[in-house]
Every structure is written in structure tokens, then in C-alpha cells.
Amino acid sequence: MFLICIIKLFSSTVFVVPPIVEVDVKLIEGIIVKAGSTIRLPAIMRGLPVPTAKWVIDGEEIKSEGNTKIDTDNFSTVLSIADCTRHHTGIYILTVSNSAGSKTVSLNVTVLDVPAAPIGPVNILEVTPDSMVIEWRPPKEDGGSPVMNYIVEKRESNKETWGGDIVIPPEIEVDATCRDRVTVRVGHNINVVAYVKARPDPEITWSKGESVLEKDKRTTLTNNFPVVQMRIKEATRADHGKYILKAVNEAGEASATITVNVLDRPGHCQNLKLTYVTKNSCMVSWDAPEDNGGTEITNYIVECREPSIRAWSMISSDLWSWASNRNQNSHPCNRPTSEKKAKDAEEWEKVHEGVLKGTFFMVDKCVENHTYQFRVQSTNDGGESAWVRTSDILVKEEVQKPVLDLKFVGTIVVKAGESVRLEAGLRGKPQPEVTWVKEKTTGDNPRISIDTGHDYSKFLLTKTKRSDTGKYVVTATNSAGSFTAYANVTVLDIPGPVRDLKISGISTDKCRVVWDPPEDDGGCEVDSYILEKCETRRMVWSTYSASVVTNYCNVTRLVEGNEYIFRVRAENKMGTGPPMESKPITAKTQYNRPGPPDAPEVTKIGKDEMTVVWAPPENDGGKSITGYILERKEKRAVRWVPVTKSPISERRMKVTNLIPNHEYQFRVKAENQVGLGEPSKPSRPITAKDPIDCVFFFLIDVFICFKLNWHCICHLEPPGPPGSLKVVDSTKTSITLSWAKPVYDGGAPIIGYLVEMRDKVQMEGEQERDPEEGWKKCNTAGQLVITEFTMINLDERQEYEFRVFAQNQVGMSRPANLKDAVSPKDIHGKHLF
């Protein structure tokens, strides 16, 4: 009865699974085959009950007949079409179904063939004695790919043979199975297939690196155009790499590269060593194998044993947690000797199966002063490598003075707001403690974080400020000593404000703004300055110049009487710093008109002329006197009349065309660059008449000498400047000057002349050179009494400025300056300048 129930139970139970279909993704994306080859479309299908397969193209079901064959079993279905043609191009739809549902996939196939014949007839468009132009229409069928070119042949009408060379440069198409990468295991065969189209048939070569492949016991090279094939039997790791297929004919050449990967078990690990030892643990590290066997390393196996024990125990990554939860005696390397001897007959003692992809492992729960050995093996999909092992290792606390290795050279430079990251390699036993501090600072900085591990220490400073610039000190300390290293950090920011902003040279329409560079340039050079101005009555700022490269600027086009404020900002590559403002200034002249001279004196009186002399004013208004205006009037007249139309450069004037026996008074005004000053007091009235006799004239002179001390003393003064200064001769090394005697000798004979020169200097911007700077005397040999002088030993590449003084017994005159700077050069003749 029980058997019958079971049967009934199972017979009444129906298991159903909806169908699934698996096909190569390349078939879905689309495959391309050549006419005459076989189309093969395989698919895997699963489901309960076993599903049925149906193939359809263009709405019609495909049946097994003729060249078309469908092979279907319980797990797969394959559609094959032999000797395919262009008509087999299309989308093939596979539907698998059962009582639980259905699944449909589409597979794209393109069949390439030669194009059909062009559409005729051939039309002759133009004929010449040695050529003709013809035309035709393209073929209705291009064979599945665009027509690349046409071949035109000709023959004479009385001959049967057509002429015309048919050449096609090579084209290579690698088979879909080899297109991306060919991967085989060691011992399997490498098979690479490609299709070469060319006319005539090309010469085929296969190469790898610098070597050209030849047929041998393992290598077979087959050319059955358009199919070419390379086959290598029993592949080894040495066969992996890039292979180049090259086709060459008289029309050109083509090449294709195929990557072959041969999988094998990996090579052994490199540089196995012990990197860290304490009294109860140690760290083993190694480098990855030089050859990974053609695929990634999937696991490292670490084993240990005591030298006196034959058995090895696996201690991979999972052992860490395993060992941490057990006592020392449970560790494979710490079991009693009796237990280990019981295991001597076993080759391995496997503790667990673990996956370790790192190239180091920490073994803890070791026994102090015990000796151990370690070995490491790498594995991949191809198998396991050979073992590498350490020598005997004594687990004992080591003492090593700390060492820090900063991971940078020079100074760390960052922009304000960015982060500073510093890292130092760390060594030392026992584990050192590490501190990071900024030199000459106290207190904690919440923007600093420090991360210290077994062999490193990292420093992070976020949201940096300019004030974070400085030296940072990292110190590692343990029981063996300490080690200190330094890191310099520069934080770049905008510059600080300029200093000592001053305004000078104020006049009615201009001034000079001067400042010192900022104390802090922001860590990078100040490129320029921005100068702005503002009228205080409007309080609107405007940019006067945005690219001042010096620490001064001459400001022009000011409005007389207006009050101004100026401000300056420094600019570097990080941006523009804060402004510095000046005190208000008013655009007006800083100089005044000269004061009035003393009342002039009259000498050398005649019936129609008089000589008037005067002294300069005590106050010149801050500017040199440029001339004088002498005025006269008759004693009873009210109106003063200028004696000359233009200012007088000397302080002496002979007034003529006077009316005899009329009394005259004189007054004088001084003038400078600012303007004309107030007039002097009038002179005493003097009658225009000849002197009565010599005694009377003598008495008058004695009276004047006694009363004013003028005739004997004040009538003598320095002479006026020489006149008509010019260059009269020049060579490559000399210049000759000449000049005329002064118009006014100051009341005393001219006793000599002084010649001075200086190099011309190009001044920056609107700067003016000090008028008294750089002059040196030329006639050093003695007093110069003639009105000509030659300067020698001059440099023809240099320009020179010259000036000449006249001298009497009172002193030197004002200088006469040569109008332009000159350089020595050869000239023909004189008086050319």
C-alpha cells in the first residue's frame, strides 16, 4: 500500500519550470558570414516540461530541408544552413515554449557576397582621339557591403580578349572567436582563424615580437584563401603574447593583431621575509609572483611549523580570528610536542580553508623565544605554485630606534582653503608613538587630524589659511629613542594690504601716489597693483589703473580745487588683496607766487636813459625765479607801464627813450612757474638829465655808497649765463662745444668758464631726474678763459648732457644747458648741431 501511495503521490504532483534560452551574445549583436560558408546558430534551452523549439524568419517557420538543418534535443537546439547565400541574411527568431510559458530571442545574421553586375548599357559620353568617357549604373545588389570600386576593361572590336589589370589591396577580418582574445590552458591547442580578401593572392606572414613564425612540429600555418589559419599544438606559457598577421600584395598591405593568453599555474612568490616580530607575534610579507600564470592570483596560502616538526599547518587570513579565540596551546605551532609527533606521519595539517589576497599576514599567539618556519604558496585558476619558505625565525621582542621617512621632497605648496596631506613611513620596535606639531605654536588645531598605523603616520590639515604656513615637526618615540623630521608648508593666498601710502607732488591737476609693498605677499610674487580714486564730494570709486607694476603712480587729469582719496590694492596670482586708503588731498599747487623784491635803485643817469638794478625777493614762493617785470611811470602819472614786453632774466636793465628833465620812478615784479608776484615799492624819483660835472657825480656816488652801500658793493653780482651754447665738432670719442660771453657780466669782468657733463639716464614712468645729480667737471686742468672746449675719451654708445657756467669775481652764473643730449660720432665739417 505504501508503494502505491508514493506512486499516486508523485503521479499527482506536476513540476513545471518556465523555459529559459541561453545564446552567445555575439549572435544577438549580429554575426557576419561569407556566402558559401555555413551558418550555425546554437542555443541552450532549459525548462520543465522539456520545451519545444521553433525557428522563424520573416514570419515563416524554418523547416529541416535541403541545406537547412535543425537539430533539437532536450537541452539544446542548433540551426545550420550550409552553402549560405545573400538571401539568408536576416533576423532569425527562436521561440522555446512549454506549458509554463515561452521565451523568444532574436539572432542577427548578415551574409556577404560579391556584388551583382553593374546595370547597363554602358553609355559613351565623350570621345577624343586618345580617350573616351563612359558611364553606367550601380548594381542592384551590393553583396551586403558598399561597392568599393569598379573594374573597367576594354578590347578591340576585332579581338576576343578583354584587357585590364584587376588588383585589390589586402583586407583582413579576424574570425569572431579570435577577435578580442584567444585564451587556452597550458597543453591545449591555439587556433587562430582570419579571412583575407585580396587580388592577387597576398603573401601571408605570422610573427610574434621580432620573430617570424615558421612551420614546425608544433606550429601549422595554412592559407586556403580567403581563410588563413595558425595552429599551435600543446601551448606553453611562452606562447602567450601578441601575434601579428600580415598580408602583402602588389596593391598594398594590411595587418591584424591577435592577443593570445595561455593559462598556467602561477610562479612562486618573491622576496618572502619577516617584516615585524614581537614577543608573541610576527608578520610575514612577500611580493607577488613575476608570472601570474596568465590570470589573476586568487589566493595565497601561508603555513608554519617548528623546525623539529615535519608537519606544516595552514595559517591563512581566516586563521586570525580563529587563533584569537583560542589559547596558545590551540595554535598549530604551539601544540605539545607529543601531539605534534603523533602527526609526524601526516604530510600536512590543514587547519582551515581561507582566501588571502594581500601579500602579508600577521601571525599572532606565538610563544616567546620559540623558533618557527613559514612558507607561502600562490594559486590561480590554473593551479598552485611551488612553495617558498623562510629560514628559522626566533619570536622575540626586538628593540629598534624609531625612523621616519617623509614621502615628499622640498616644500608643500597649497592654495588657501585646500588640504595639506603629509605622510611618513614609520619603523621602530616597540611600536613608536607619533606626534605632529607646528613649530612655534601652542594649543590644538581642530582642523588637524592624524592617523598612525603600524608602518605609517598620516597628517591632514583641512581648510588651510595663510597663517598655516610654517614648519611642521613630526616626532616618533619609543623606549629605544626618538626621531624627528620636518615638513615645510606654504599656503598661498591673496596679498595683504600695502603699507605707508603717501601722496606727494600735488599740483592743480596731478599728484604722485607712493606706497610700500605689502608685508605679506600671500606666498607668491605681487604681479601688479590696482589704484583707485574717489572725489570726496561724490564718494564714487573709479579705477585709475588696474596694472601698476611699480610701487608708485603719477596721477593726472585731476580737477583743480577738488578733494580726492586714493586707495591701492596688491594683486598676485591668487587674487586681489584688501585696499589701503590715503588721507584726503586737494588738487592745488603747493607753491606760491614770489614775494615783492626791495625797491629798485637807479644808477648811471642820463638825459634820456637810466640803468635800474634790483635784488631778488626774499621769498621765491618755493620755485626758482624765472624772470622779472620792470615797470616805470612819471612822478605825477598814475599808470605803471612795463619797460619790456617779456620778462627780464637778469636783475639789471638799461631803460632808454626817456624824456629829458622828467622825473621817473621804477618798480619790479618777480615771476616763477606759479605766476607773477606783487610789485616792489617804487624807487625814489630820479630826473632824466646829464650829470653837472665830475665832482657832483662823485659826490652822488659817495652819498649812495655811504647811505645804501650799493654802488661799490651791490653793483657787483654773478654774471648771466653764457649764450649760444652748441656743438661745433665731434668724433667717435670727442665732442667740442662753443658758446658766447654772457650778455650781463654782473658789473665785473668775466674771469673764466666751467664746463660740466653727465651721462643721460632713462627714467621710469613719469619720474624726473634731479637736475643737480651726476654732474662732473670737465676742465679740471685749470681756468678756462676761451669760449670753446673739447671733451675727449667719450663712449660713442653713450648719450651725454652738457652745461657751461660763466664766472666773475663775485661768483658763478646760472648754467647754460645744451638743449639735447648728444653722443660722439664722426661729422664732416663744423657747426652741424
Secondary structure, DSSP 4 states (H G I P E B T S, - for coil): -HHHHHHHHHHH----EEEEEE--HHHHH-EEEETTS-EEEEEEEEEESPPEEEEEETTEE--SBTTEEEEE-SSEEEEEESS--GGG-EEEEEEEEETTEEEEEEEEEEEE-PPPPPEEEEEEEEEETTEEEEEEE--S--TTS--------B--TT----B----EEEEEEE-TTTSS-EEEETTSPEEEEEEEEEESPPEEEEEETTEEP---SSEEEEEETTEEEEEESS--GGG-EEEEEEEEETTEEEEEEEEEEEE-PPPPPEEEEEEEE-SS-EEEEEE--S--TTS---EEEEEEE-TT---EEE--HHHHHHHHTS-GGGSTTSS-HHHHHHTTT-SEE--------SSEEEE-SPPTT-EEEEEEEEEETTEE---EE---EE-----EEEEEEES--SEEEEETTS-EEEEEEEEEESPPEEEEEETT--S--TTEEEEE-SSEEEEEE-S--GGG-EEEEEEEEETTEEEEEEEEEEEE------EEEEEES--SS-EEEEEEPPS--TTS---EEEEEEEETTT--EEEEEEEE-SSEEEE--PPTT-EEEEEEEEEETTEE---EEPPPEE-S-S-----PPPPPEEES--SS-EEEE-PPPS--TTS---EEEEEEEETT----EESSSS-BSSSEEEE--PPTT-EEEEEEEEE-SS-EEEEPPPPPPEE----S-HHHHHHHHHHHHHHHSIIIIIT--PPPPPEEEEEEEE-SS-EEEEEE--S--TTS---EEEEEEEE--PPSTT----TTSS-EES--SS-B-SSEEEE-S--TTS-EEEEEEEE-SS-B-PPEEPSS-B-----SSS---
